[in-house]
């Protein structure tokens, strides 16, 4: 390895950004010492937002880039920001009331079939069906829908912090592996599917059915562990006053818009154009709509854009690490590495290396296995974090309990991907 000064600088900034994500609680507590609405409070709250961390440090890197080399603008233009744009758009669309209500109806219908107490049945169906929807409506959309349902029916109710951390860790892991039934929905799979010639049949045969087994085992285990809290009555979801229940044709139009964006996920010019029409449609039908979650979606997009800017400069050490590992070590190495870098970036870098067929499997399997360990491990995680963090004390989620909560389902996924044929 002979990294340039620029690459070393990018890696140092990347490490600082990771450390920053583990210290956002400090900035939030510091902000509370200043008068509400003051510049100091607002600045510290911004520094305490996980979604803002990588975008802010990417800005620092661009300043360093400008000092060390010419052409920071050219560097930005050479990067692919399709994923941040796509996540922003699909999160806005999936967080609309018609989509949420439709997902809620589907999950409730399935939960009624399960021979479990009503609240437990809804919990199990939400954390299994919701993530599996990610294989069809994409993982960011599935994360948004599932997190909003958990927020309404569980996190805003009188549930313990232990339950919240455990459920959030389980959610992150389930979303990461739930999108592997197809080749077009999970970002780490999307990055390599075309080059590896992986289609739906391949994905389901090698990844999908194992993911289903893992989701059933993990969710069942957590539901049993929290059976006392899940034996309480299920909360009643009350519609906001002044809002009308969407008509059937509104549901259909929303689904068509969402399907159009998913179908054109690799063409930002087209799906941004569709999104502008969608915003107009929401305004026309606003009596059936809630406010679009533009701020939350933009923050998540900002986070992912920062990862793109900083992540592409990590090739000098990531590639060397991947080439030197055996298949099994590669699997556990990818699982561990993805906790500290976006798993889509990891598989993309792996696609640049000449790997055997088994190594390709272990690389992608490891990347999705570790996608729930931290907020930055998988692209949709910041969306779930942003939706659920307000129910925690001071709006801060401690990364260590979240990591520990994600370990058991991660180990179950590892067992499924390694031992099942």
N, C-alpha and C positions, 0 to 999 in steps of 0.2 A: 504494500500500500504506500503510495506516494501522493498524499493529498496536497492540494494547493492551500495557500493561506486562506483563500475564500471558503473552501470546503471546511477547513478546520473551524473557521469563524462561524459558519452556518451550523456546524454540529454543536459548538459551545452554546450558541444561542438556543438551539433546539433543546439542549439539556436544561438550560435555565428556564425555558418555557414549561418543560415538564415539571420542574421543581415548583414553578409558579402555580401550576394547577393543583398541587398538593398543599398550597398555603393560602388559597382564596379565603378561607375562613378567617384568617388573621386580618386581611384587608376589610372584610365585612364588619368585624368587631371594631376595628380602628375607625371605620366610617361613622359608627354610632356615637363617637365622641364629639362630632362636629354638629353644628345646627342643621336641622333638616332643610334640604334644598340648597345648602351652600355649595360653592365650587369644590371645596375640599371633600365634602361628603359624597358628592356626585362622582368625583374622580376616583375616590377609594372604592365606591360601589362598583364602578366600571372595572377597576383592577381586581375586584372580587368576583367578577363574573367569569365562570369557567369558559363560557362560549367566546369571550373576548380575548382570552389569553394568547392563543396562537396568532390571531390576526394582529394584535398589538406587537408581538415580538417579530412577526414577519415584516412589519414596518421598520423595526430596528435593523433587521437584516438588510433590507433594501437600502437603508442609509449606509450601512457598512459596505454593501456591494458598490454603491456609487463612489465611495471613498477609495476602494481598492481597484475597481475596474470601471470602465465606461460601459454604458448600455444597460442600466437597470431596467429601462423601459423595454428594451429588446428581450431581456430575460423574462419579464412578466408576459410578454406576448408569445414567448415560446412555451409557456405552461398551458396545461389543459384545465380550464375551470368549469368544465361541463358538469362534473359531479356536484360542486357547491351550488351552481345555478339550479340543477335538477332538484336537489334536496330542498332548496328554498321554495321552489314552485310546488313540488308535490306535497310538502308539509302544509303549505297554505291551503291547498285543495283538500287534503285529507282531514284537516282540522275543521272543516265546515260542518254545520249542523246536519245537513242531509246525509253525509257520509257517516258521521258518528252515529246517528240514529239508525241507519241501515245496518252498520256493524253491530250495534247494540241489540237490535232485533234478532239478528242471526245468532249471536252468542247466547242470548236469552233462550231462544228456541232450542238450541243444542243443550243448554244447561238443564232444561226441563226434562230431558230424556235421561240424564245421569241419575243413578240411584243414590244421591247424596243430599245432605241438607242444602237448602236453596242457596245460601251464601257461599258455601264451599263449592257447590256445583258451578256457580257463576264465576268464582275465582279460578277454578280449574279450566273451564271452557275459555275464559278470557286469556289466560296465559298459555293456552295450547293453540286454539283457533286463531287468535290475534296474530301471533308470530308466524304461523303457517301461511296466513294471508300474504305475508311478505314475499312469498314465492311468486305471487301473481300481481299484487298492486305495488310491489317493491318494498324493501325493508324500511325506508324512511316513512312511507305512508302507514305501514303496519305498526311501527313504533308510535306514531302520532295517535292513531286510533286506539291502540291498546293502552297507552299511557293515559289518555283522556278518560277511558272507561275506568281504569284503576283509580284515577284521581277522584272521579265522581262517586264511585260506589265503595271505595275503601280508604284512600289516603285522606280525604276530607272528613271521614267519619272518625270515631274514637278508636283508632287502632294504635298499638304500641309502636315506638320507634324501632324496636327490634323487628317487628313485622314489616315495617316500611323498608328498612334496609334489606332484609331478606328478599322481599318481593321485588325490589328494584334490581338487586343482583341477579335474581332469577329471570326477570324481564330482559335484561341486557344479554344474558347468555342465550335465552330462547329466541330472541330476535336475530342474533348472530347466526344461529344454525337453522332457524326456521325458513330462511330465504334460499336454502340450498336444494329445494325440490326442482328448481328450474335453473337455466343458465343465464337469465337476463335480469334477475332481481336483486341479488346480493352483490354489493360493490366489489368484494374481493374475488368473486367468481366472474363477474362481468369483465374484470380487467384481463382475464386470461382465457376465457371460454373460446373466443374466436381463434386465438393462436393455437390452443390445444385441441381444437375441433371437438369440444364438448357440447353435446346437445341435451335436450330434456331427458331423453332415455338414459343417457350416460349419467347425468346428474342424479336422477332418482335412483338408479341402480347402484351407484357408488356412494352417494351422500344422503339423498332424500329420505329413504326409508329408515336409515340409521338415525337421522335427525328426529324423526317422528318417535322412535323408540326412546331416545334421550329425553325429549320433551315430556313424554308420558311418565317416565320414571322420575325425573326431577320435580315436575309439578306435583305429582302424586306424593312425593316425599315431603315437600314443603307444606302441602295442604294438610297432610297428616300431622306434621310437627305443630302447626298452628291451628289444630282442629278446635281448640277452645274458643279462640277469637273468631273463627269462621263458623261457629255454631250460633252466633248472634243473628238477629233478623237482617235481611238484606235491605239496604237503604232504598227509599223510594225516590226515583229520579223525577223531579218536578220541573216542568218546562218553565223557562223565564217568562214573567208576565209581559204581555204585549206582543209576544211572538206566536205566530201561527204554525201549526204542524205542516211541513212541506207537502205539497201535492205529489202524486205519483210521477208526473212529467218532470218535476224538478229533480227528483231522485235520478231519473233516467238521464237528464242533461248533465248532472254532476258526474255520473258514472262515465258518460261519453267523453267529457272533458278529461277526466282522470285517465281513462284508457288511451286517449289521444296523446297525452303527455308521456305515459309509460311507453307507448309504441314508438315515440320519437325521442327517447331518452338520450340518444347519441347526437341529436341535432338541436342544440340550444336556440338557434335562430328561430326554428319552428315552434318549439314548445314554449318559448317566451312569448311568441306571437299569440299562441293559444291562451296563455295565461292572461294576457291583456284583455282578450275577449271574455275570459272567465270572470275577471274583475268587473267588467261591465255588466255581465249577467247577474252577478251577485248584487250589484247596486240596483238593478231593475227589480229583482225579487227580494229586496232587503227585508220585507215584512216576514219572510220565511227564513231569514238568515241571522247568524250572529256576526259580530265584527270579525273580519279576517285577521288571523294572527300574524300580521306582517312583521312586527317587531321581533317576536320569538323566532320566526322563520329566518329573518335577516341575520340575527345573531348566530344562528346555527350555520348559515351559509358563510358568514364571516370566519367562524371557527374553521370550517373545512377549507376555505380559501387560504387561510394561514398555514394549514397543514400542507397544502399543495406547494406553496412557496418555499417552506422550510424542508418538507419531506423529500423533494426532488434532489436536494443537495446532500442527502445521506447515502447516496448510492456507493460512494467510495469505501464505506466500511460495511454496509449491509450486504453488498454483493460478495465481498470476500468471505464474510461469515457463512453465507448460504452455500457457497461452493465447497467449503471445507468440511461440511457436515455429512454424516451418513444418513440414510433414510429415516431411521427411528429418531436419531438425534435431531435431524432436521424438523421432524414433527414437533418435538418438545421445544426445540429452539424457536420455531415459528410461533408456537403457543405463547412462549414467554416474551418474545420480541414484540408481538402484536399488542401486548399490554402497554408498550411504550411508544408505539408508532401505529398509525392507522393501518389496519389489516389490508386495505385495498392497495396502499402504497407498497406494502410488503410483498404481496403477490405480483404486483406489477414489476417490481425489481427482480423477483424470481423469474418472471417470464423473459427477462433479458438474458438469463443464464441458460446454458444447454443442460437440461436435467432429464433424467430417465422418466419413464411413465410413472413408476412407483414414487419417485421423488416429487413429481408434480402433484400426485395425490396427497402425499404427506405435507407438502407445503401449503396447499389450499385447506386441507383438513385442519392443520395446526392453526392457520390464520383465523378460521371461523371458530375454532374451539376456544381460542383466547380472546374472542371479541367482546366478552362481557366483563373482563377483569378490571378495566378502567374506563373512564368516560371517553378517552381519546382512542380506545382500541378499535372501535367500529363507528363508521360514519353516522348512523342514526342515533347513537347514544346521547350526543348533546341535545337532541330533540326531546328525548325522554327526560333527561336531566332538567331541561328548562321547564317542562310541563309540571314536574313533580316536586321541584325543589322548594316551592313556596309552602309546602306542608311541613317542612322540617324547621327546627328552631333557627331563627334568624335567617331563614332561607338558604342555609348552608348545608351541604351534604358532605360528611367526612369521608374522604376517599378510602381510608383504611377499613372501616366497617363494611363499606360497599365492596371492597376487594375480597374481604373474608366471606361476605355473603355470597359472592359469585363463585367461590372456590368449589363447593360441593357439586353444583350443576355442571361446572367446567370439568370436574373429574369424571362425572358420569358421561359427558360427551366424549371425553378422551377414551374411556373404556369402550364405548360404542364404535368409535371410528377405528380403534386399534384391533379390537377382538372380534367384532361381527364380520362375517364373510363378505 
